[in-house]
Amino acid sequence: MLPLLVLLTLGADAPERPKLVVLSLEMPAGVDPAVRGAFDDAVAAEAGRRGYFEVVSSREVQSLLGLERQKQLLGCASDASSCLAELSGALGARFLMTGTLAPLGASWQLSLQVQDTTKSSTVGRSTRIAKNIEALRGLLPWAIAEATATPPPPAPSKVGPLVMIVGGGLVAAAGGIFGLQALGTEVSLRRELDRGVDVPGRLDTLASYQAQERPLTIQKALGLVGLIVGGTVLAGGILLWPPDVARAQISLVPTGTGAAVVGVFP
């Protein structure tokens, strides 16, 4: 009887990921608490999804330390760096992410930074500006990559939206041309009928005009359908166009009455 050999393959342990604490963002008092909590969760979720860190969210910080202890550690105005280091040490984390979300004119600005508490140094910073908070959520993968000094995600594909924009534009243009041709022919027939009132002998038979009217009606309907369908597809392509993930470029420009913040807003 042959002995039964059981081979056990032991996989190598995966390297331990460093722990990153994501604190709640500083926001204006007027921001809805539900929006505040949802955005904090989105930042933590995206940081964890990237796979480079073991993420501790702001909700987990409150659960692990308690709200009062967290307030004590974050309220050290005299030596903020030592307080952050103590907070990280209490959670066994080396890296700490902080940030702000604030209105900037008619837009919103998200600023993130990550600190290495063991070296008391900043790992990276990121600033993104968008027209609203929802648009900023779409820029989180690139903002977090920059703040954590990790590789950025691949740029979103523009092929689909581009095909929709080009295709929709062509269909809308074809529909417009088709409809304008029908309208032009219809106007010519009406002018001919108007001239025939003075010179009845120049008019064709009634059946002839009726025969021309039916295809013109169909042509106008098809042109209108082309305009509507093409315009809808084109608008969908514009809405689906991925946001510009380039770094916001902002500068202060003097004006006649003071200064203005200008720049490239994603």
Residue pairs with C-beta under 8 A, 6 or more apart in sequence:
16 54
17 51
17 52
17 53
17 54
18 52
18 53
18 54
18 93
18 94
18 95
19 53
19 54
19 55
19 56
19 91
19 92
19 93
19 94
19 95
20 47
20 53
20 54
20 55
20 56
20 93
20 94
20 95
20 96
20 97
20 114
20 148
21 55
21 56
21 61
21 87
21 88
21 91
21 93
21 95
21 96
21 97
22 40
22 43
22 44
22 47
22 55
22 56
22 57
22 58
22 97
23 58
23 61
23 74
23 96
23 97
23 98
23 99
24 36
24 40
24 58
25 36
25 39
25 40
25 43
25 98
25 99
25 100
25 101
25 110
26 98
26 99
26 100
26 101
26 102
27 36
27 39
27 100
27 101
27 102
28 102
28 103
31 101
35 133
37 59
39 101
39 133
39 136
39 137
40 57
40 58
40 59
41 57
41 59
42 137
42 140
43 97
43 99
43 112
43 140
43 144
44 55
44 57
44 58
44 59
45 57
46 140
46 141
46 144
47 53
47 55
47 97
47 144
47 148
48 54
48 55
50 141
50 144
50 145
50 148
50 150
50 153
52 148
52 150
53 95
53 148
56 64
56 91
56 93
61 70
61 87
61 91
62 70
64 91
65 73
65 87
65 90
65 91
69 90
70 87
73 83
73 84
73 86
73 87
73 90
74 83
74 87
75 83
76 82
76 83
81 120
84 96
84 98
84 115
84 117
85 117
85 120
87 96
88 94
88 95
88 96
88 117
89 117
93 117
94 116
94 117
94 118
95 114
95 115
95 116
95 117
95 123
95 148
96 114
96 115
96 117
97 112
97 113
97 114
97 115
97 147
97 148
98 112
98 113
98 115
99 110
99 111
99 112
99 113
99 147
100 109
100 110
100 111
101 108
101 109
101 110
101 111
101 133
101 136
102 108
102 109
102 111
103 109
104 129
104 261
105 261
106 131
107 129
107 130
107 131
107 132
107 265
108 129
108 130
108 131
108 132
108 133
108 135
108 136
109 127
109 128
109 129
109 248
110 126
110 127
110 128
110 129
110 130
110 136
110 139
110 143
111 125
111 126
111 127
112 125
112 126
112 127
112 143
112 144
112 146
112 147
113 122
113 123
113 124
113 125
113 126
113 147
114 122
114 123
114 124
114 147
114 148
114 149
115 121
115 122
115 123
116 122
116 123
123 147
123 148
123 149
124 146
124 147
124 148
124 149
125 146
125 147
126 142
126 143
126 144
126 146
126 147
127 143
127 247
127 248
127 250
128 136
128 139
128 142
128 143
128 247
128 248
128 266
129 248
129 250
129 263
129 265
129 266
130 136
130 138
130 139
130 243
130 265
130 266
131 265
135 243
135 266
138 243
139 243
139 245
139 266
141 152
141 153
142 152
142 153
142 245
144 150
145 151
145 152
145 153
146 152
146 247
152 245
155 242
155 245
156 242
157 242
158 241
158 242
160 237
160 240
161 237
161 238
161 240
161 241
161 242
162 237
163 237
164 233
164 234
164 236
164 237
164 240
165 234
165 237
165 238
165 241
167 230
167 233
168 229
168 230
168 231
168 232
168 233
168 234
168 235
168 236
168 237
169 230
169 234
170 230
171 226
171 229
171 230
171 233
172 226
172 227
172 229
172 230
172 231
172 234
173 230
174 226
174 230
175 222
175 223
175 224
175 225
175 226
175 227
175 228
175 229
175 230
176 223
176 226
176 227
177 223
178 219
178 222
178 223
178 226
179 219
179 220
179 222
179 223
179 224
179 226
179 227
180 223
181 219
181 223
182 216
182 219
182 220
182 223
183 220
185 212
185 216
186 216
186 220
189 209
189 212
189 213
189 216
192 202
192 203
193 203
193 209
195 202
196 202
196 203
243 266
244 264
244 266
245 266
246 264
246 266
248 263
248 264
248 265
248 266
249 263
249 264
250 261
250 262
250 263
250 264
251 261
251 262
251 263
252 259
252 260
252 261
253 259
253 260
253 261
253 262
